Amino acid sequence: MAEVRNKCLTIKEFEAVRQGVLNQWPTGKGLALQEAFSYQKKIPKQKRFAERIEEAMVKGEVLTQPRAGVALIDQQILLLKHLEAEGGADLLSATIDSYTRQNRYHEAQKGIEESINAGRSMLNGLPVVNYGVASCRRLTEALNRPLQVRHGTPDARLLAEISLAAGFTAFEGGGISYNIPYAKNVPLEATIYYWQYVDRLAGLYEENGLSVNREPFGPLTGTLVPPCLSNAVAIIEALLAAEQGVKSITVGYGQGGNLIQDVAALRSLKQLVLEYMERYNYKVKITTVFHQWMGGFPPDEAKAFGVIAWGAVAAAFANATKVIVKTPHEAFGIPTKEANADGLKATRQVLNMLQGQRITELQALEEETTIITAETKSLLDGVERLGEGDWALGTVRAFAAGVLDLPFAPSKLNRGKVMPIRDQEGAVRFLKHGNLPFTQEIIDFHRTKVSERAKAEKRPVSLQMVIDDIYAIGKGMLVGKPS
Amino acid sequence: MKGSTLVLGVIGMDVHAVGNKILEYAFNHAGFNVINLGVMVSQEEFISAAVETAAEAIIVSSLYGHGQLDCRGLRSKCIEAGIGNILLYVGGNLVVGKTSFPEVERTFKNMGFDRVYPPGASPEQAIIDLRNDLWLREEDIHGRSKEQMPNH
C-alpha cells in the first residue's frame, strides 16, 4: 500500500475512486452529488447539526444526544420521535449495526429480514447502506432535530455518501478512532485514506454552502483510556479532517470518573486543538463532546442512573458543548426507547441544575490540566517527529513504534504495551507506559500515584488491580479496591 | 483437566476486546491452555482451531447483540468436523436488548450450547463449570462415580 500523506485530495483523486465506492452495494449506484447538494439545501437551519452545536457553544448550552439504532427503518423513526418528544434530545443519532460497520451488507440484509420475521430488532443498529438514499430521506424528514450517523466503521465511504445524500448533517468517526478500537487487522494507511475520502466529501458539501459536522470518536476503547492518549488522537484526526476542508469539528473525550481529571481533560483538549488549528491556519469551528461512562455499567437501573447523573455533572463542569447519554439498560446492551428517554431526562435534569455553575481557580484542576497538556504534547511531538512533519505518515509510524499505543485495543497494529490503572482518587494513570515518549518527570508522576494506591490498599500492584478497576463501576465503586 | 485446551474468541463482527483479554488471563491463570483467537472470529475459525489443537471446549463471547445470528449452526458444524462432543460455552450480551435470561439460556441451549452465561458473569464461574464438566467427561472415560466429584 502506498504511504498516505496529510494532503487535501484533489478532485481528480477523489473522482478516480468514487465510482468504485458507490458500486460496493446496489444502493450506491448512480448517486449524484449535485442532486444531493440540492436536496441538502432544503434542510431547515434548525435541523443542521453544525449550526445547532455552534449556536450552543456561543450560548453556553450543553446539548443532549442519545445513541439509537434498530434494524427496521419505521421502528427507527418511532424510536427517534420518542427520543425527541419524550426524551427531549437536542440532537439525534442513527447508530449503525455492526455488520454494516464491517461492510457486510449481505449479512445486514439477512438481519433486516430476520427482524421482520421475529417482530423485533435482531441487529444492533440501523443498516443505512442497505436502505439507501430514498428510505433514509423518509427518516431524516420525519424528525425535527439535527441527525448524526454514529458507528465504528473502518471504511465508511459508502455509508458517508448515502447518509449525507439522505440528509444527515453530521458524521462520526476517523481513520484512527474507527480503526484501532474497531478492527482486528486493517492497515492504518488504508483507514486514514478512507477517512480522507469521507472528510473530502464533507469538504465538498462545505464548498457548496452545506455544513457537515465531523466528530472524531473520543472514547476509543472506552476502557481506562488515559486522557493524553485520546486527546492526542482527537487532535490528529481534527488536523486530518481540517486538511480535507472540514469546517465544523467536535472533539470528544470519554468520562474517566474522577471529576477533576475529567474537567481537566476536556479543557486541555479544547485549548490544544485550537492551538494546533491556529498553527496550520485552519479556519474550523471547534466544539466539544463529553461521553458519559463508556465502560461496564451496574445492572441495577437505579445504580445506573447514578452513573449517568455523575456523567452529566462532569459534562456540565467540563463545559462540553454536548453530552452523549447512556441509559439504565447499558449493562444489557441495546436499550428500549423508554429506557433511552429516561437516560436523557436524568441527564437534562442535572445539566439544568448546574447551569451557570463553574469550577474556577482550583489548584488541583490547574495541575491536572498542566500534566495532561504536557503528556499530550509529548505524544504529538513524537508523532510529528516520526512523520517528518506529516501527521498521516507520523500516525502510521507512531503506532508501529508504540509512540501511540491504546490500552485494550483489538487491532494487531497496536503494540499493546500500555497498561492503565486508577490512582487512589480514581484518576486514570499509567501502570506501564510502554514506548510512549514521556519525560522522566511524567513517568515519575505516574509511578508515585500508582504506588500511593498500592500502599493504601496494602497489596502489590498487579494486573488483578487493573481488572478490579475495569469491573469496579459495574459493582458499585469507582476504584477496584479489595473488598 | 488441568492443562486442557480451550479455544476462546469473540464471534462474528464483534470487536469487544476487553473481556476477551480478561478471560484469557483468567483461564491461563487457572491452568488451562488457552488458544485465544481474539475478536471477529468466524464459526469456521473456532472449529479449525479446535480441531488443530484437540481442544476440549470452545468458549464463545458475544457482546454486541448479534449472538443469535452469529451462533446458529455452530454445533452442527462441530459435528460435521468430527468434534461433535466438544463443550460449547457462550456468554455476554447475547441478544439485542434487555431480555429475561432464562429465555436466552433456553434459546442457546437449544442451539447446542452446554453452558450459557448472562451479561456480567465472572470468569470464576466459567472456570468452576469447566472443571466440573471436564471432570465429568474424564469420569465417563475412567468409570469413576459422580460421588467422587471434587468440591470447588
Contacts between the chains, C-beta under 8 A, distances in Angstrom:
chain1	res1	chain2	res2	distance
A	97	B	66	7.9
A	98	B	12	7.5
A	98	B	13	4.6
A	98	B	14	6.5
A	98	B	15	7.8
A	98	B	64	5.1
A	98	B	65	7.9
A	98	B	66	6.2
A	99	B	13	5.6
A	99	B	66	7.3
A	101	B	13	6.8
A	102	B	13	4.5
A	102	B	40	7.6
A	104	B	13	6.2
A	107	B	13	7.5
A	107	B	69	7.6
A	110	B	69	7.3
A	111	B	66	7.4
A	111	B	69	6.4
A	114	B	69	6.7
A	120	B	96	7.3
A	120	B	97	7.7
A	121	B	96	5.3
A	121	B	97	7.5
A	122	B	66	7.4
A	122	B	68	6.8
A	122	B	69	6.1
A	122	B	96	6.3
A	123	B	65	7.5
A	123	B	66	6.9
A	123	B	96	7.1
A	124	B	64	5.3
A	124	B	65	3.9
A	124	B	66	6.3
A	124	B	96	5.8
A	152	B	15	7.3
A	181	B	15	7.1
A	181	B	17	7.9
A	182	B	15	5.2
A	183	B	15	6.8
A	183	B	40	8.0
A	184	B	15	7.2
A	184	B	38	6.4
A	184	B	39	5.6
A	184	B	40	4.9
A	221	B	17	7.0
A	221	B	18	6.9
A	223	B	18	4.9
A	296	B	120	7.2
A	299	B	119	7.0
A	299	B	120	6.0
A	329	B	97	7.3
A	329	B	98	4.9
A	331	B	119	5.7
A	331	B	120	6.2
A	332	B	93	6.1
A	332	B	97	6.9
A	332	B	98	4.0
A	332	B	99	7.6
A	332	B	119	5.6
A	333	B	63	7.6
A	333	B	64	7.5
A	333	B	65	5.1
A	333	B	93	3.8
A	333	B	95	7.7
A	333	B	96	6.5
A	333	B	97	6.2
A	333	B	98	7.3
A	333	B	119	7.3
A	334	B	65	5.6
A	334	B	96	4.9
A	334	B	97	4.9
A	335	B	97	7.2
A	335	B	98	7.4
A	336	B	97	6.6
A	336	B	98	7.2
A	339	B	98	7.6
A	408	B	17	5.7
A	408	B	18	4.7
A	408	B	21	6.3
A	409	B	17	6.4
A	410	B	15	5.0
A	410	B	16	8.0
A	410	B	17	3.8
A	410	B	38	6.4
A	410	B	39	4.3
A	410	B	40	7.5
A	463	B	25	6.5
A	467	B	22	5.7
A	467	B	25	7.2
A	470	B	18	6.5
A	470	B	22	6.9
A	474	B	120	6.3
